[in-house]
Amino acid sequence: MENFRTFVALPVKVGSRFLKARAELIDSLKGERISWVDRSRFHVTLRFLGDTEERDVEAIGNSLREHVKLPPVTKLKFDRVGSFGPRKRPRVVWVGFEESSLFHNLKIDVDSALERVGIPPEEQPFRAHLTLGRVRSMRELQEFYQIIEKMKDNFKEELSVESLVFYRSELKSDGPVYTPLTKLGFSSQTPSPGSPFR
């Protein structure tokens, strides 16, 4: 039986200010080896599962449908741009969020739903973020951090979060291909920006 590489995430829609800042950041760091995430693949990962047996896909989808409390369509705001990894070897360029309760509440529900089908919670801490790029190597480390600091507030823009998706990820030569296995849409009632849904 085939294994799928899977994860649970929230697709993210971004606007013109965000895309302009992204283009400026990419241009500023064009001398570095960074694999930039295509805008069509923007998402906030709630849980990376990795290899998942095909026979378990339906059970996972059903458990997510049954046990994840879906909020209304939510408007949030991006916060600062930053990086993950050791100071001397950054690995990921990312953008955070001003309000994170939506992500943390959904994370709790997703972990609970997965545990019901025999997938234990992960031990590492969770920090909601949108990955902009993955650093392959860095030549000018000081300049990298100077650029990140200079542009730290350029990505602050409202975004819309409308669904939770259980994805299959297939690694291709021109980047990963994400195929929805289960998609759960938020309700149409929109709360005020930053408001928790429980």
Contact map, one row per residue, 1 for C-alpha under 8 A:
111000000000000000000000000000000000000000000000000011100000000000000000000000000000000000000000000000000000000000000000000000000000000000000000000000000000000000000000000000000000000000000000000000
111100000000000000000000000000000000000000000000000011000000000000000000000000000000000000000000000000000000000000000000000000000000000000000000000000000000000000000000000000000000000000000000000000
111110000000000000000000000000000000000000000000001111000000000000000000000000000000000000000000000000000000000000000000000000000000000000000000000000000000000000000000000000000000000000000000000000
011111000000000000000000000000000000000000000000011111000000000000000000000000000000000000000000000000000000000000000000000000000000000000000000000000000000000000000001100000000000000000000000000000
001111100000000000000000000000000000000000000000111100000000000000000000000000000000000000000000000000000000000000000000000000000000000000000000000000000000000000000001110000000000000000000000000000
000111110000000000000000000000000000000000000001111100000000000000000000000000000000000000000000000000000000000000000000000000000000000000000000000000000000000000000111100000000000000000000000000000
000011111000000000000000000000000000000000001111110000000000000000000000000000000000000000000000000000000000000000000000000000000000000000000000000000000000000000000111100000000000000000000000000000
000001111100000000000000000000000000000000001111100000000000000000000000000000000000000000000000000000000000000000000000000000000000000000000000000000000000000000011110000000000000000000000000000000
000000111110000000000000000000000000000000111110000000000000000000000000000000000000000000000000000000000000000000000000000000000000000000000000000000000000000000011110000000000000000000000000000000
000000011111000000000000000000000000000000111100000000000000000000000000000000000000000000000000000000000000000000000000000000000000000000000000000000000000000011111000000000000000000000000000000000
000000001111100000000000000000000000000011110000000000000000000000000000000000000000000000000000000000000000000000000000000000000000000000000000000000000000000011111000000000000000000000000000000000
000000000111110000000000000000000000000001110000000000000000000000000000000000000000000000000000000000000000000000000000000000000000000000000000000000000000001111000000000000000000000000000000000000
000000000011111000000000000000000000000001000000000000000000000000000000000000000000000000000000000000000000000000000000000000000000000000000000000000000000001110000000000000000000000000000000000000
000000000001111101100000000000000000000000000000000000000000000000000000000000000000000000000000000000000000000000000000000000000000000000000000000000000000111100000000000000000000000000000000000000
000000000000111111100000000000000000000000000000000000000000000000000000000000000000000000000000000000000000000000000000000000000000000000000000000000000000111000000000000000000000000000000000000000
000000000000011111110000000000000000000000000000000000000000000000000000000000000000000000000000000000000000000000000000000000000000000000000000000000000000000000000000000000000000000000000000000000
000000000000001111111000000000000000000000000000000000000000000000000000000000000000000000000000000000000000000000000000000000000000000000000000000000000110100000000000000000000000000000000000000000
000000000000011111111100000000000000000000000000000000000000000000000000000000000000000000000000000000000000000000000000000000000000000000000000000000000111100000000000000000000000000000000000000000
000000000000011111111110000000000000000000000000000000000000000000000000000000000000000000000000000000000000000000000000000000000000000000000000000000000000000000000000000000000000000000000000000000
000000000000000111111111000000000000000000000000000000000000000000000000000000000000000000000000000000000000000000000000000000000000000000000000000000000000000000000000000000000000000000000000000000
000000000000000011111111100000000000000000000000000000000000000000000000000000000000000000000000000000000000000000000000000000000000000000000000000000100110000000000000000000000000000000000000000000
000000000000000001111111110000000000000000000000000000000000000000000000000000000000000000000000000000000000000000000000000000000001000000000000000000000010000000000000000000000000000000000000000000
000000000000000000111111111000000000000000000000000000000000000000000000000000000000000000000000000000000000000000000000000000000000000000000000000000000000000000000000000000000000000000000000000000
000000000000000000011111111100000000000000000000000000000000000000000000000000000000000000000000000000000000000000000000000000000000000000000000000000000000000000000000000000000000000000000000000000
000000000000000000001111111110000000000000000000000000000000000000000000000000000000000000000000000000000000000000000000000000000000000000000000001000100000000000000000000000000000000000000000000000
000000000000000000000111111111000001000000000000000000000000000000000000000000000000000000000000000000000000000000000000000000000000000000000000000000000000000000000000000000000000000000000000000000
000000000000000000000011111111000000000000000000000000000000000000000000000000000000000000000000000000000000000000000000000000000000000000000000000000000000000000000000000000000000000000000000000000
000000000000000000000001111111100000000000000000000000000000000000000000000000000000000000000000000000000000000000000000000000000000000000000000001000000000000000000000000000000000000000000000000000
000000000000000000000000111111110000000000000000000000000000000000000000000000000000000000000000000000000000000000000000000000000000000000000001000000000000000000000000000000000000000000000000000000
000000000000000000000000011111111000000000000000000000000000000000000000000000000000000000000000000000000000000000000000000000000000000000000000000000000000000000000000000000000000000000000000000000
000000000000000000000000000111111000000000000000000000000000000000000000000000000000000000000000000000000000000000000000000000000000000000000000000000000000000000000000000000000000000000000000000000
000000000000000000000000000011111100000000000000000000000000000000000000000000000000000000000000000000000000000000000000000000000000000011110000000000000000000000000000000000000000000000000000000000
000000000000000000000000000001111110000000000000000000000000000000000000000000000000000000000000000000000000000000000000000000000000001111000000000000000000000000000000000000000000000000000000000000
000000000000000000000000000000011111000000000000000000000000000000000000000000000000000000000000000000000000000000000000000000000000111110000000000000000000000000000000000000000000000000000000000000
000000000000000000000000000000001111100000000000000000000000000000000000000000000000000000000000000000000000000000000000000000000000111100000000000000000000000000000000000000000000000000000000000000
000000000000000000000000010000000111110000000000000000000000000000000000000000000000000000000000000000000000000000000000000000000001110000000000000000000000000000000000000000000000000000000000000000
000000000000000000000000000000000011111011000000000000000000000000000000000000000000000000000000000000000000000000000000000000000011110000000000000000000000000000000000000000000000000000000000000000
000000000000000000000000000000000001111111000000000000000000000000000000000000000000000000000000000000000000000000000000000000000000000000000000000000000000000000000000000000000000000000000000000000
000000000000000000000000000000000000111111000000000000000000000000000000000000000000000000000000000000000000000000000000000000000000000000000000000000000000000000000000000000000000000000000000000000
000000000000000000000000000000000000011111000000000000000000000000000000000000000000000000000000000000000000000000000000000000000000000000000000000000000000000000000000000000000000000000000000000000
000000000010000000000000000000000000111111100000000000000000000000000000000000000000000000000000000000000000000000000000000000000000000000000000000000000000000000000000000000000100000000000000000000
000000000011100000000000000000000000111111110000000000000000000000000000000000000000000000000000000000000000000000000000000000000110000000000000000000000000000000000000000000000000000000000000000000
000000001111000000000000000000000000000011111000000000000000000000000000000000000000000000000000000000000000000000000000000000000110000000000000000000000000000000000000000000000000000000000000000000
000000001111000000000000000000000000000001111100000000000000000000000000000000000000000000000000000000000000000000000000000000011110000000000000000000000000000000000000000000000000000000000000000000
000000111100000000000000000000000000000000111111000000000000000000000000000000000000000000000000000000000000000000000000000000011100000000000000000000000000000000000000000000000000000000000000000000
000000111100000000000000000000000000000000011111000000000000000000000000000000000000000000000000000000100110010000000000000000010000000000000000000000000000000000000000000000000000000000000000000000
000000111000000000000000000000000000000000001111100000000000000000000000000000000000000000000000000000000010011000000000000000000000000000000000000000000000000000000000000000000000000000000000000000
000001110000000000000000000000000000000000001111110000000000000000000000000000000000000000000000000000000000000000000000000000000000000000000000000000000000000000000000000000000000000000000000000000
000011110000000000000000000000000000000000000011111100000000000000000000000000000000000000000000000000000000000000000000000000000000000000000000000000000000000000000000000000000000000000000000000000
000111100000000000000000000000000000000000000001111100000000000000000000000000000000000000000000000000000000000000000000000000000000000000000000000000000000000000000000000000000000000000000000000000
001111000000000000000000000000000000000000000000111110000000000000000000000000000000000000000000000000000000000000000000000000000000000000000000000000000000000000000000000000000000000000000000000000
001111000000000000000000000000000000000000000000111111011000000000000000000000000000000000000000000000000000000000000000000000000000000000000000000000000000000000000000000000000000000000000000000000
111100000000000000000000000000000000000000000000001111111000000000000000000000000000000000000000000000000000000000000000000000000000000000000000000000000000000000000000000000000000000000000000000000
111100000000000000000000000000000000000000000000000111111000000000000000000000000000000000000000000000000000000000000000000000000000000000000000000000000000000000000000000000000000000000000000000000
100000000000000000000000000000000000000000000000000011111110000000000000000000000000000000000000000000000000000000000000000000000000000000000000000000000000000000000000000000000000000000000000000000
000000000000000000000000000000000000000000000000000111111111000000000000000000000000000000000000000000000000000000000000000000000000000000000000000000000000000000000000000000000000000000000000000000
000000000000000000000000000000000000000000000000000111111111100000000000000000000000000000000000000000000000000000000000000000000000000000000000000000000000000000000000000000000000100000000000000000
000000000000000000000000000000000000000000000000000000111111110000000000000000000000000000000000000000000000000000000000000000000000000000000000000000000000000000000000000000000000000000000000000000
000000000000000000000000000000000000000000000000000000111111111000000000000000000000000000000000000000000000000000001000000000000000000000000000000000000000000000000000000000000000000000000000000000
000000000000000000000000000000000000000000000000000000011111111100000000000000000000000000000000000000000000000011001000000000000000000000000000000000000000000000000000000000000000000000000000000000
000000000000000000000000000000000000000000000000000000001111111110000000000000000000000000000000000000000000000000000000000000000000000000000000000000000000000000000100000000000000110000000000000000
000000000000000000000000000000000000000000000000000000000111111111000000000000000000000000000000000000000000000000000000000000000000000000000000000000000000000000000000000000000000000000000000000000
000000000000000000000000000000000000000000000000000000000011111111110000000000000000000000000000000000000000000011011000000000000000000000000000000000000000000000000000000000000000000000000000000000
000000000000000000000000000000000000000000000000000000000001111111110000000000000000000000000000000000000000010011000000000000000000000000000000000000000000000000000000000000000000000000000000000000
000000000000000000000000000000000000000000000000000000000000111111110000000000000000000000000000000000000000000000000000000000000000000000000000000000000000000000000000000000000000000100000000000000
000000000000000000000000000000000000000000000000000000000000011111110000000000000000000000000000000000000000000010000000000000000000000000000000000000000000000000000000000000000000000000000000000000
000000000000000000000000000000000000000000000000000000000000001111111000000000000000000000000000000000000000110110000000000000000000000000000000000000000000000000000000000000000000000000000000000000
000000000000000000000000000000000000000000000000000000000000001111111100000000000000000000000000000000000100110010000000000000000000000000000000000000000000000000000000000000000000000000000000000000
000000000000000000000000000000000000000000000000000000000000000000111110000000000000000000000000000000000100100000000000000000000000000000000000000000000000000000000000000000000000000000000000000000
000000000000000000000000000000000000000000000000000000000000000000011111000000000000000000000000000000000100000000000000000000000000000000000000000000000000000000000000000000000000000111100000000000
000000000000000000000000000000000000000000000000000000000000000000001111110000000000000000000000000000000000000000000000000000000000000000000000000000000000000000000000000000000000000001100000000010
000000000000000000000000000000000000000000000000000000000000000000000111110000000000000000000000000000000000000000000000000000000000000000000000000000000000000001000000000000000000000001111110000010
000000000000000000000000000000000000000000000000000000000000000000000011111000000000000000000000000000000000000000000000000000000000000000000000000000000000000111100000000000000000000001111110000000
000000000000000000000000000000000000000000000000000000000000000000000011111100000000000000000000000000000000000000000000000000000000000000000000000000000000000111000000000000000000000000000111110000
000000000000000000000000000000000000000000000000000000000000000000000000111110000000000000000000000000000000000000000000000000000000000000000000000000000000011110000000000000000000000000000111110000
000000000000000000000000000000000000000000000000000000000000000000000000011111000000000000000000111000000000000000000000000000000000000000000000000000000000011110000000000000000000000000000000110000
000000000000000000000000000000000000000000000000000000000000000000000000001111100000000000000000111000000000000000000000000000000000000000000000000000000001111000000000000000000000000000000000110000
000000000000000000000000000000000000000000000000000000000000000000000000000111110000000000000011110000000000000000000000000000000000000000000000000000000011111000000000000000000000000000000000000000
000000000000000000000000000000000000000000000000000000000000000000000000000011111000000000000011110000000000000000000000000000000000000000000000000000001011100000000000000000000000000000000000000000
000000000000000000000000000000000000000000000000000000000000000000000000000001111100000000000011100000000000000000000000000000000000000000000000000000011111000000000000000000000000000000000000000000
000000000000000000000000000000000000000000000000000000000000000000000000000000111110000000001111000000000000000000000000000000000000000000000000000100111010000000000000000000000000000000000000000000
000000000000000000000000000000000000000000000000000000000000000000000000000000011111000000001111000000000000000000000000000000000000000000000000000110010000000000000000000000000000000000000000000000
000000000000000000000000000000000000000000000000000000000000000000000000000000001111100001111100000000000000000000000000000000000000000000000000000000000000000000000000000000000000000000000000000000
000000000000000000000000000000000000000000000000000000000000000000000000000000000111110001111100000000000000000000000000000000000000000000000000000000000000000000000000000000000000000000000000000000
000000000000000000000000000000000000000000000000000000000000000000000000000000000011111011110000000000000000000000000000000000000000000000000000000000000000000000000000000000000000000000000000000000
000000000000000000000000000000000000000000000000000000000000000000000000000000000001111111100000000000000000000000000000000000000000000000000000000000000000000000000000000000000000000000000000000000
000000000000000000000000000000000000000000000000000000000000000000000000000000000000111111000000000000000000000000000000000000000000000000000000000000000000000000000000000000000000000000000000000000
000000000000000000000000000000000000000000000000000000000000000000000000000000000000011111000000000000000000000000000000000000000000000000001000000000000000000000000000000000000000000000000000000000
000000000000000000000000000000000000000000000000000000000000000000000000000000000000111111100000000000000000000000000000000000000000000001000000000000000000000000000000000000000000000000000000000000
000000000000000000000000000000000000000000000000000000000000000000000000000000000011111111111000000000000000000000000000000000000000001000000000000000000000000000000000000000000000000000000000000000
000000000000000000000000000000000000000000000000000000000000000000000000000000000011110011111000000000000000000000000000000000000000011100000000000000000000000000000000000000000000000000000000000000
000000000000000000000000000000000000000000000000000000000000000000000000000000000011100001111100000000000000000000000000000000000011111000000000000000000000000000000000000000000000000000000000000000
000000000000000000000000000000000000000000000000000000000000000000000000000000001111000001111110000000000000000000000000000000000011111000000000000000000000000000000000000000000000000000000000000000
000000000000000000000000000000000000000000000000000000000000000000000000000000001111000000011111000000000000000000000000000000001111100000000000000000000000000000000000000000000000000000000000000000
000000000000000000000000000000000000000000000000000000000000000000000000000001111100000000001111100000000000000000000000000000001111000000000000000000000010000000000000000000000000000000000000000000
000000000000000000000000000000000000000000000000000000000000000000000000000001111100000000000111110000000000000000000000000000011100000000000000000000000000000000000000000000000000000000000000000000
000000000000000000000000000000000000000000000000000000000000000000000000000111110000000000000011111100000000000000000000000000011000000000000000000000000000000000000000000000000000000000000000000000
000000000000000000000000000000000000000000000000000000000000000000000000000111100000000000000001111100000000000000000000000000000000000000000000000000000000000000000000000000000000000000000000010000
000000000000000000000000000000000000000000000000000000000000000000000000000110000000000000000000111111000000000000000000000000000000000000000000000000000000000000000000000000000000000000000000010000
000000000000000000000000000000000000000000000000000000000000000000000000000000000000000000000000111111110000000000000000000000010000000000000000000000000000000000000000000000000000000000000000000000
000000000000000000000000000000000000000000000000000000000000000000000000000000000000000000000000001111111000000000000000000000000000000000000000000000000000000000000000000000000000000000000000000100
000000000000000000000000000000000000000000000000000000000000000000000000000000000000000000000000001111111100000000000000000000000000000000000000000000000000000000000000000000000000000000000000000110
000000000000000000000000000000000000000000000100000000000000000000000000000000000000000000000000000111111110000000000000000000010000000000000000000000000000000000000000000000000000000000000000000000
000000000000000000000000000000000000000000000000000000000000000000000000000000000000000000000000000111111111000000000000000001010000000000000000000000000000000000000000000000000000000000000000000000
000000000000000000000000000000000000000000000000000000000000000000000000000000000000000000000000000011111111100000000000000000000000000000000000000000000000000000000000000000000000000000000000000000
000000000000000000000000000000000000000000000100000000000000000000011100000000000000000000000000000001111111110000000000000000000000000000000000000000000000000000000000000000000000000000000000000000
000000000000000000000000000000000000000000000110000000000000000000000000000000000000000000000000000000111111111000000000000000000000000000000000000000000000000000000000000000000000000000000000000000
000000000000000000000000000000000000000000000000000000000000000000000000000000000000000000000000000000011111111100000000000000000000000000000000000000000000000000000000000000000000000000000000000000
000000000000000000000000000000000000000000000000000000000000000000111000000000000000000000000000000000001111111110000000000000000000000000000000000000000000000000000000000000000000000000000000000000
000000000000000000000000000000000000000000000110000000000000000100110000000000000000000000000000000000000111111111000000000000000000000000000000000000000000000000000000000000000000000000000000000000
000000000000000000000000000000000000000000000010000000000000000000000000000000000000000000000000000000000011111111100001100000000000000000000000000000000000000000000000000000000000000000000000000000
000000000000000000000000000000000000000000000000000000000000000000100000000000000000000000000000000000000001111111110000100000000000000000000000000000000000000000000000000000000000000000000000000000
000000000000000000000000000000000000000000000000000000000001001101110000000000000000000000000000000000000000111111111000000000000000000000000000000000000000000000000000000000000000000000000000000000
000000000000000000000000000000000000000000000000000000000001001100000000000000000000000000000000000000000000011111111111100000000000000000000000000000000000000000000000000000000000000000000000000000
000000000000000000000000000000000000000000000000000000000000000000000000000000000000000000000000000000000000001111111111100000000000000000000000000000000000000000000000000000000000000000000000000000
000000000000000000000000000000000000000000000000000000000000001000000000000000000000000000000000000000000000000111111110000000000000000000000000000000000000000000000000000000000000000000000000000000
000000000000000000000000000000000000000000000000000000000011001000000000000000000000000000000000000000000000000011111110000000000000000000000000000000000000000000000000000000000000000000000000000000
000000000000000000000000000000000000000000000000000000000000000000000000000000000000000000000000000000000000000001111111000000000000000000000000000000000000000000000000000000000000000000000000000000
000000000000000000000000000000000000000000000000000000000000000000000000000000000000000000000000000000000000000001111111100000000000000000000000000000000000000000000000000000000000000000000000000000
000000000000000000000000000000000000000000000000000000000000000000000000000000000000000000000000000000000000001001100111110000000000000000000000000000000000000000000000000000000000000000000000000000
000000000000000000000000000000000000000000000000000000000000000000000000000000000000000000000000000000000000001101100011111000000000000000000000000000000000000000000000000000000000000000000000000000
000000000000000000000000000000000000000000000000000000000000000000000000000000000000000000000000000000000000000000000001111100000000000000000000000000000000000000000000000000000000000000000000000000
000000000000000000000000000000000000000000000000000000000000000000000000000000000000000000000000000000000000000000000000111110000000000000000000000000000000000000000000000000000000000000000000000000
000000000000000000000000000000000000000000000000000000000000000000000000000000000000000000000000000000000000000000000000011111000000000000000000000000000000000000000000000000000000000000000000000000
000000000000000000000000000000000000000000000000000000000000000000000000000000000000000000000000000000000000000000000000001111100000000000000000000000000000000000000000000000000000000000000000000000
000000000000000000000000000000000000000000000000000000000000000000000000000000000000000000000000000000010000000000000000000111110000000000000000000000000000000000000000000000000000000000000000000000
000000000000000000000000000000000000000000000000000000000000000000000000000000000000000000000000000000000000000000000000000011111000000000000000000000000000000000000000000000000000000000000000000000
000000000000000000000000000000000000000000011100000000000000000000000000000000000000000000000001100100110000000000000000000001111100000000000000000000000000000000000000000000000000000000000000000000
000000000000000000000000000000000000000000011000000000000000000000000000000000000000000000000111100000000000000000000000000000111110000000000000000000000000000000000000000000000000000000000000000000
000000000000000000000000000000000000000001111000000000000000000000000000000000000000000000000111000000000000000000000000000000011111000000000000000000000000000000000000000000000000000000000000000000
000000000000000000000000000000000000100001110000000000000000000000000000000000000000000000011110000000000000000000000000000000001111110000000000000000000000000000000000000000000000000000000000000000
000000000000000000000100000000000001100000000000000000000000000000000000000000000000000000011110000000000000000000000000000000000111110000000000000000000000000000000000000000000000000000000000000000
000000000000000000000000000000000111100000000000000000000000000000000000000000000000000000011100000000000000000000000000000000000011111000000000000000000000000000000000000000000000000000000000000000
000000000000000000000000000000000111100000000000000000000000000000000000000000000000000000111000000000000000000000000000000000000011111100000000000000000000000000000000000000000000000000000000000000
000000000000000000000000000000001110000000000000000000000000000000000000000000000000000001111000000000000000000000000000000000000000111111000000000000000000000000000000000000000000000000000000000000
000000000000000000000000000000001110000000000000000000000000000000000000000000000000000000100000000000000000000000000000000000000000011111000000000000000000000000000000000000000000000000000000000000
000000000000000000000000000000011100000000000000000000000000000000000000000000000000000000000000000000000000000000000000000000000000001111100000000000000000000000000000000000000000000000000000000000
000000000000000000000000000000011000000000000000000000000000000000000000000000000000000010000000000000000000000000000000000000000000001111111000000000000000000000000000000000000000000000000000000000
000000000000000000000000000000010000000000000000000000000000000000000000000000000000000000000000000000000000000000000000000000000000000011111000000000000000000000000000000000000000000000000000000000
000000000000000000000000000000010000000000000000000000000000000000000000000000000000000000000000000000000000000000000000000000000000000001111111000000000000000000000000000000000000000000000000000000
000000000000000000000000000000000000000000000000000000000000000000000000000000000000000100000000000000000000000000000000000000000000000001111111100000000000000000000000000000000000000000000000000000
000000000000000000000000000000000000000000000000000000000000000000000000000000000000000000000000000000000000000000000000000000000000000000011111110000000000000000000000000000000000000000000000000000
000000000000000000000000000000000000000000000000000000000000000000000000000000000000000000000000000000000000000000000000000000000000000000011111111000000000000000000000000000000000000000000000000000
000000000000000000000000000010000000000000000000000000000000000000000000000000000000000000000000000000000000000000000000000000000000000000011111111100000000000000000000000000000000000000000000000000
000000000000000000000000000000000000000000000000000000000000000000000000000000000000000000000000000000000000000000000000000000000000000000001111111110000000000000000000000000000000000000000000000000
000000000000000000000000000000000000000000000000000000000000000000000000000000000000000000000000000000000000000000000000000000000000000000000111111111000000000000000000000000000000000000000000000000
000000000000000000000000100100000000000000000000000000000000000000000000000000000000000000000000000000000000000000000000000000000000000000000011111111100000000000000000000000000000000000000000000000
000000000000000000000000000000000000000000000000000000000000000000000000000000001100000000000000000000000000000000000000000000000000000000000001111111110000000000000000000000000000000000000000000000
000000000000000000000000000000000000000000000000000000000000000000000000000000000100000000000000000000000000000000000000000000000000000000000000111111110000000000000000000000000000000000000000000000
000000000000000000000000000000000000000000000000000000000000000000000000000000000000000000000000000000000000000000000000000000000000000000000000011111111000000000000000000000000000000000000000000000
000000000000000000001000100000000000000000000000000000000000000000000000000000001000000000000000000000000000000000000000000000000000000000000000001111111110000000000000000000000000000000000000000000
000000000000000000000000000000000000000000000000000000000000000000000000000000011100000000000000000000000000000000000000000000000000000000000000000111111110000000000000000000000000000000000000000000
000000000000000000000000000000000000000000000000000000000000000000000000000000111000000000000000000000000000000000000000000000000000000000000000000001111111000000000000000000000000000000000000000000
000000000000000011001000000000000000000000000000000000000000000000000000000000010000000000000000000000000000000000000000000000000000000000000000000000111111000000000000000000000000000000000000000000
000000000000000011001100000000000000000000000000000000000000000000000000000001111000000000000010000000000000000000000000000000000000000000000000000000111111100000000000000000000000000000000000000000
000000000000000001000000000000000000000000000000000000000000000000000000000011110000000000000000000000000000000000000000000000000000000000000000000000001111110000000000000000000000000000000000000000
000000000000011011000000000000000000000000000000000000000000000000000000000011100000000000000000000000000000000000000000000000000000000000000000000000000011111000000000000000000000000000000000000000
000000000000011000000000000000000000000000000000000000000000000000000000001111000000000000000000000000000000000000000000000000000000000000000000000000000001111100000000000000000000000000000000000000
000000000001111000000000000000000000000000000000000000000000000000000000001111000000000000000000000000000000000000000000000000000000000000000000000000000000111110000000000000000000000000000000000000
000000000001110000000000000000000000000000000000000000000000000000000000111100000000000000000000000000000000000000000000000000000000000000000000000000000000011111000000000000000000000000000000000000
000000000111100000000000000000000000000000000000000000000000000000000000111100000000000000000000000000000000000000000000000000000000000000000000000000000000001111100000000000000000000000000000000000
000000000111000000000000000000000000000000000000000000000000000000000001110000000000000000000000000000000000000000000000000000000000000000000000000000000000000111110000000000000000000011000000000000
000000000110000000000000000000000000000000000000000000000000000000000000100000000000000000000000000000000000000000000000000000000000000000000000000000000000000011111000000000000000001111000000000000
000000011110000000000000000000000000000000000000000000000000000000000000000000000000000000000000000000000000000000000000000000000000000000000000000000000000000001111100000000000000001111000000000000
000000011110000000000000000000000000000000000000000000000000000000000000000000000000000000000000000000000000000000000000000000000000000000000000000000000000000000111110000000000001111100000000000000
000001111000000000000000000000000000000000000000000000000000100000000000000000000000000000000000000000000000000000000000000000000000000000000000000000000000000000011111000000000001111000000000000000
000001111000000000000000000000000000000000000000000000000000000000000000000000000000000000000000000000000000000000000000000000000000000000000000000000000000000000001111100000000111110000000000000000
000111100000000000000000000000000000000000000000000000000000000000000000000000000000000000000000000000000000000000000000000000000000000000000000000000000000000000000111110000000111100000000000000000
000111100000000000000000000000000000000000000000000000000000000000000000000000000000000000000000000000000000000000000000000000000000000000000000000000000000000000000011111000011110000000000000000000
000010000000000000000000000000000000000000000000000000000000000000000000000000000000000000000000000000000000000000000000000000000000000000000000000000000000000000000001111100011100000000000000000000
000000000000000000000000000000000000000000000000000000000000000000000000000000000000000000000000000000000000000000000000000000000000000000000000000000000000000000000000111110111000000000000000000000
000000000000000000000000000000000000000000000000000000000000000000000000000000000000000000000000000000000000000000000000000000000000000000000000000000000000000000000000011111111000000000000000000000
000000000000000000000000000000000000000000000000000000000000000000000000000000000000000000000000000000000000000000000000000000000000000000000000000000000000000000000000001111110000000000000000000000
000000000000000000000000000000000000000000000000000000000000000000000000000000000000000000000000000000000000000000000000000000000000000000000000000000000000000000000000000111110000000000000000000000
000000000000000000000000000000000000000000000000000000000000000000000000000000000000000000000000000000000000000000000000000000000000000000000000000000000000000000000000001111111000000000000000000000
000000000000000000000000000000000000000000000000000000000000000000000000000000000000000000000000000000000000000000000000000000000000000000000000000000000000000000000000111111111100000000000000000000
000000000000000000000000000000000000000000000000000000000000000000000000000000000000000000000000000000000000000000000000000000000000000000000000000000000000000000000000111100111110000000000000000000
000000000000000000000000000000000000000010000000000000000000000000000000000000000000000000000000000000000000000000000000000000000000000000000000000000000000000000000011110000011111000000000000000000
000000000000000000000000000000000000000000000000000000000000000000000000000000000000000000000000000000000000000000000000000000000000000000000000000000000000000000000011100000001111100000000000000000
000000000000000000000000000000000000000000000000000000000000000000000000000000000000000000000000000000000000000000000000000000000000000000000000000000000000000000001111000000000111111000000000000000
000000000000000000000000000000000000000000000000000000001000100000000000000000000000000000000000000000000000000000000000000000000000000000000000000000000000000000001111000000000011111000000000000000
000000000000000000000000000000000000000000000000000000000000100000000000000000000000000000000000000000000000000000000000000000000000000000000000000000000000000000001110000000000001111100000000000000
000000000000000000000000000000000000000000000000000000000000000000000000000000000000000000000000000000000000000000000000000000000000000000000000000000000000000000111100000000000001111110000000000000
000000000000000000000000000000000000000000000000000000000000000010000100000000000000000000000000000000000000000000000000000000000000000000000000000000000000000000111000000000000000011111000000000000
000000000000000000000000000000000000000000000000000000000000000000000100000000000000000000000000000000000000000000000000000000000000000000000000000000000000000001110000000000000000001111100000000000
000000000000000000000000000000000000000000000000000000000000000000000111100000000000000000000000000000000000000000000000000000000000000000000000000000000000000001110000000000000000000111110000000000
000000000000000000000000000000000000000000000000000000000000000000000111100000000000000000000000000000000000000000000000000000000000000000000000000000000000000000000000000000000000000011111100000000
000000000000000000000000000000000000000000000000000000000000000000000001100000000000000000000000000000000000000000000000000000000000000000000000000000000000000000000000000000000000000001111100000000
000000000000000000000000000000000000000000000000000000000000000000000001100000000000000000000000000000000000000000000000000000000000000000000000000000000000000000000000000000000000000000111110000000
000000000000000000000000000000000000000000000000000000000000000000000001111000000000000000000000000000000000000000000000000000000000000000000000000000000000000000000000000000000000000000111111000000
000000000000000000000000000000000000000000000000000000000000000000000001111000000000000000000000000000000000000000000000000000000000000000000000000000000000000000000000000000000000000000001111101000
000000000000000000000000000000000000000000000000000000000000000000000000011000000000000000000000000000000000000000000000000000000000000000000000000000000000000000000000000000000000000000000111111000
000000000000000000000000000000000000000000000000000000000000000000000000011110000000000000000000000000000000000000000000000000000000000000000000000000000000000000000000000000000000000000000011111000
000000000000000000000000000000000000000000000000000000000000000000000000011110000000000000000000011000000000000000000000000000000000000000000000000000000000000000000000000000000000000000000001111100
000000000000000000000000000000000000000000000000000000000000000000000000000000000000000000000000000000000000000000000000000000000000000000000000000000000000000000000000000000000000000000000011111110
000000000000000000000000000000000000000000000000000000000000000000000000000000000000000000000000000011000000000000000000000000000000000000000000000000000000000000000000000000000000000000000000011111
000000000000000000000000000000000000000000000000000000000000000000000011000000000000000000000000000001000000000000000000000000000000000000000000000000000000000000000000000000000000000000000000001111
000000000000000000000000000000000000000000000000000000000000000000000000000000000000000000000000000000000000000000000000000000000000000000000000000000000000000000000000000000000000000000000000000111
